[in-house]
Amino acid sequence: MSSTPARRAAKSAKPPRERVWKDLTPLLRLLILTQLAFNVGFFAVLPFLAEHLGGAIGMAGWLVGFVLGLRTFSQQGLFVVGGWLVDRHGVRPVVLTGCALRVAGFAWLGFAESTWAVIGAVLLIGFAAALFSPAVESEVARQAVVWEREGHGARTGVLALFTVAGQAGAFVGPLLGGLLLAVDFRTACLAGAGVFVLVLAGHARLMPQHIPGRVRVRERGGVRILLRNRRFLALCCAYGSYLLAYNQLYLALPDEVERATGSQTALSWLFALSSLLVVAAQLPVTRWVDERLDLRRSMTAGLLIISAGFAVVAAARPAGWTGPAGLLPAAGYVVLLTLGQMLVAPAARAWVPDLAEDGRLGLYTGALSSVSGLIVLIGSSATGSLLDLGLPPAVPWLVLAAVPAWAVTLLPRLRAN
């Protein structure tokens, strides 16, 4: 917890940015580089999925929203399964299985031409990540706590570096996907599959069979205890509102860019803007936050900033700007969403080890994403319908602005030790 003596001591040790990477163990470096590669393959495809579904496949707006939400739910919603498997069987087998399934899912999506084939491929892609991501994220969080206890610095520094690696991948991925779309969507999918073949091979060679300090849990009843942990469930709901807001990069933002410019060409540049901001500013922002804010206040500030991003578009929509001027509100939304993400994501991940039982970090890491995925599934379908209803242009964005602002009231209190 942010008020513990260990965290206060870690905050006082402020290692320079370049020292953070040098101080990491080989395992942490492998996991962080894995996140980079994972997002390169993922974002080479995902930003262009909505346009492919609505155009080449011919899906209605509500169905596109449902499929995108289903992809998120099959990933985030099943994280709890992946986390449970990690606690019982270890990191290596779960990571390798997830990589193999992701390769199959992207290859299937590239050749899918019917609605049901697309849904099957999307479910497989999501479930693959539900195995892969909890394994990587829970082990990074566990190793970050060890890193903090050894006096290298606050655990949020490691988690921020993990976020930077992910966003660097999210920057390269859409640019790669945009180039490959000059051929066709299938080529982008097969390239994404190829990236995961490389990740699979790397982990098969470099991931240790046994990670020191990790204990496999055999006892049952972890889920029952988790469901009675009200403070953890409150964190899950607040984090889910952030994830729903972030999901609008793939649903509401493409619609706004299409309206303003007549195409989605600028979408890749807005994704690049978001990723570059995280790569350039995440570590300085995290250091600044660590010196001034606890975990709860960091999440509060981040959620309110995200809410302001939606409000910027809502305020500008009645004017009906088009062309380069019409992109300015969308760019403002992306900047504020990204800044809010810099505060929310590392704080939420750093908070989970303080709320989880010993030996159950995988389960709790997975549950954080599972509850969030359920929120996104419901919210994404509702957002798709909201965008299709022909309401006054500011209304959908005002509704979206209200969600993260309301989530601030859900955040649990920090307990003093």
N, C-alpha and C positions, 0 to 999 in steps of 0.2 A: 504494500500500500504506500502511497506517496508520502505519508507522514512517518514512516518507520525510520529508525536511525540509519539503517543500511542505505535507504534512498537519499536521506539528507547528506550522508557522507559521500555518496556517489555524485550528488549534484555539485559538491564542493570540489570534486576532482575534475575539472573540465578539460578533457584531452583535446588537443587540436584535431581538426577534421581528418588530416592525413594519418594521425596516430590510431584512430578508430579502426581503420582497415588493417594496419600493421599489427595491432594487438589481438585481432581475431584468431581463433583456432582454425586449422585447416577445414574442420567440419563446417563451421559457420561460413567460411568463404565459399565452400561448395554449395551450401544451401542458398546463399545470397546470389551467387552466379546462376544457380538453377532458376531462381525467380526471374532473373533477367531473360534467360532463354525461353522460359515458359510463356512470358508475356509477348515476346517477339512472335512466336507461333500463333498465340491466341488472337492478338490484335491485328495480325495480317488478314484475318477473316471477319471477326465479329463486327467491326464498325460498318461493314458493307452488307451485313446479313439482312437488315430490315429492307433495304432497297431491292435486294435480290428476291426476297419473299414477296414483296408487293409488286415488283415488276415482272421478273422472269416466271415466278410461280403463280402470280395473280391473286394473292391472298387479300382479304379485306383488312381494313385498318385494325379492327378489334382482334382479328385472328393473328395478325403480325405481333400485336402487343402481347397476346396470350402466349405465342410461341417464344418470344423473347423472355417473358416471365417464366415460362416453363423451363427454358434453358437455365435461367438463374436458380430456379427452385430445385431442379434436378442436381445442380451443383451445390449451391449454398444449403438447400434444404436437406440434402443427404450428407452434409459434412459430419453430422453427428455419427453416422454409420462409419465413415472413414476414421474419425477420431477414436471411436470405440475399438476399431480394428488395430489402430496404431498402438493403443494402450495394451492390447492383448498380444499382438504379434510383432511389434517393432516397426521401425521406420522403413527399412530397406524393402521388404516384400510389398508393402502397401504402395510405396513410390513406384516401384517397377511395374506393378500391375496397372496403376493409374496411367503411366506413360503408354503402355501397350494399348489400353482402351482408347486413349486420346488419339493415337495414330489411326486406329480403325474408325473412330467417329468422324474425323475430318475427311478421311478417304470416302466414307459413305456419303457425307454431306455434299461432297463435290459431284457425286453422280445421282443424288436424289432429285427427282422431278415431280413427285406427287406430295400432297400435304402430309400423308401418313409416313412416307419415307423421310421427309424432312424432320418430322416430329421424332421418329426413331433415332435418326442421326444426332439430333440436338440432345435427346435424352442420354445417349451414350457419351457424347462430349461432356455433358454436365456431370454424369456419374464418374467419369474418369477423373475430373478435377476434384470431385468429392472424396476420392481416395488420395490423390496426389497432394492437394493443397493442405489439408489438415495435418498430414505427416510432416510436411516442410514447415508450416507455420508454428505448430506446437513445439517442434524441436528448436526452432529459432527462438521462440519465447523462453523455453526452458534454458537454453544456452545463454540467453541474454541475462536472465536472473543470476546464473553462475558468474557471468562476466561482471555484473554489478557487484556481487558479493566479494569478488576478488579485488575490488577497488579500482577497476578500469574506468568507471563512469556510470552514469545512469543507464538503466536498461533501455530507455527510450532511444538512446543513441544508436544501439544495434538495430532496433526495430525501425528507426528512421532510415538507416542505411538499407535495410531490407525493402522499404517502400521506394527509395530512390532507384534501386535496381529494377524493381517492378515497373516503375514509370519510365525508366530508360528503355526497357523492352516495349512498353506501350507507345513510346515515341517512334522507335524503329519499325515496329509491327505495321501500323497503318501506312507508313511510307512504302514499305515493302509490298503490302497488299494493294496499294494504289497503283504501283508499277505493274504488278501481276494481273490486275483487273484489265489492263490494256489487252491482255490475251483473253481471259475469261474468268468467271468466278471459280470454276473447277480448278484452274491452275493455282489460284490463291489457296484453295483448300488443300491441294496436294503439297504445296510448299509448306503450309502449316504442319501437315503430317510429317514432312521431312525433318522439320525442326525437332519434333518430339522423338523421332527415331534417334537423333543425335543425343538428346537428353537421356533417353533410355540407355543408350550405349555408355554414356558418361557415368551414370549412376551404377550401372552393373559393374563397372570397373573400379570406381572410386568410393562408393558408399560403404562404410564399414559394416560388417555383419553384426557387431555388437557395439553400442555406444555407451561408454562409461557413464555410470550414474543413472541411466535409464532403467527403471524397474517395470517389468510387465505385470499388470494387474490381472489376477484370476478371479477375485471375488465378484459376486453379482451385487446388484442393488445400486450401482452408481447413478443410473438414470433416475431412479426414484428419489434419491437424495438431491440430485440436481434440480428436479422439478419443485422441490420445497425451498430452494435457495432463491428467495424473492429478490435479493439484491442483484444476483447474477441475471435473473430473468428481466429485471428492469434495465440493466445494461444492454441486454440483447435487444429489447424493444427500441431503445434510443439509437443503438447502432443500426438497427434495421431501417429506421427513418433516414439515416445518412445513406445507406445503400440504395434505398428507393430513389433518393435524390440523385445519386451518382448514376443510376440506371437510365436517367433521362438523357444522358449523353447519347444513348442509342435509340431513344424513342422520340422525345419531345424536341431535342436539338436538331436531328436531321430534318424534321418537319419544318422547324423555324428557318433553317438554312435554305431549304428548298423554296420556301415562301419568299425569302428575301432576295435570292439570287437566281432562282429558276433551275438550279441544279445542286448536287451535293459535292461539287468539286472542292469547296472551301472546308468541308468537314474534316478532311485529313489534316489541314493546317490548324484547325481548332484543337484537334486531338494532340497535334505536335506541340501547340502552345501549352496545353495542360501538362504534358509530360516534361517539357523543358523547364517549366516553372518548378515542378517537383524536384527535378534533377539539380537545378541551380539553387533552390531555396530551402528544401526540406531540412537539411542538416543545420543551417543557421537558424531557421525558425524553431526547430526542436531545441537547440541549445538555449535560445532566448526564452522559450516557454518553460524549460526545466528550471530556469533561474527565478521565474516569477509566478508560475501557476502550478497548482496541483492537477491531478488527472481529471477530476470533475470539472474544474474551471476551464481546463483546456478543451474538453468536449463541449461545454456550454458555449464558449466563444466560437468554436468551429461550427456548431449547428446554427447559431444565429447568423454567422457570415454566409453559410450556404443558403439560408432563408433569404438573405438580402440579394443573393444572386438571382433567384427566381423573381424577386420583386423588381429588379432592374428591367427584365424583359417585360413583365406585366405593365410597368409604367410606360414603356416605349411602344408596345403593340398597338394601342389605339391610333398612333400617328401613321402606322402603315408604311414605314420607311422601307425602301428596297435598294438594291445595289450595295456598294461598299458601306454606305451609311446604315443600311439595314442589318449589316453584320455586327455593328458595334454593340448592340445590346446582347447578342449571343456571345460575343467575345467577353463582355463584362460578366455574364453568367459563368462562363468557363473559368475565368480568373478567380472569381469569388468562390465557386465550388471547389476549385483546386486548393485555394488557401484554407478553406474550411476542412478539406480532406487532410491537409498537413497537420492540423490540430487534432482531428477526431481519430484518425486511423491508428497512429502510434500510441495514443493514450488508451484507446479501447483495448488494444492488444497487450499493453503493459499492465492493464488492470486485471485481466483474466487470471494470471497466476496467483494473485492475491485472493481471488474468490473461489478458486478451484481446490478440491481435495488433493492430498498427496497421491501421486500416481495416476490422477485422472485428468491431467492437463489436455491430453488429446481429445477426450470426450467433451470437455468444456470448450475447448477451441472450436470443435466441430459444432457444438450446440449454439455457440455465438452466431455462426454463419447459417445454421439451419433455421433458427427463428427469424433471422434477417431474410433468408430466402423465401419463407412463407409470406412475410410482409411484402416483399417485392412481387411475388406471384399475384397476390390480390391487388396490390397497388398498381402494377404495370397494366393489368387488364383494365382496371378502372381508368387509368390515364389514357390508354388507347381509345376507349369509348368516349372519354371526355374531349379528346382532340377531334373526334368525328361528329360531335353533336351540333356543331355550328353555333356555339355560344359566343358571346362577345369576346374578342380576342384576348383580353387581359385575364379573363376568368380562370382558364386552366392554370395559368402561371401563378395566379394568386392562391389557388388551392394548393399547388405544389409548394409555395412559399410557407403556407401555414403548417405543413407537416413537420419539418425540422424544428420550427419554432415551438410547436407543441411538445416535441420530444424532449426538450430541455427539462420540462416538468417531471419526466420519468426517471431522470438520472438518480441513482442511489447516492446516499451520503457516504462520505469517507469516514471510516472508523479510526479514531485515535488509539494507538497502542500504549 
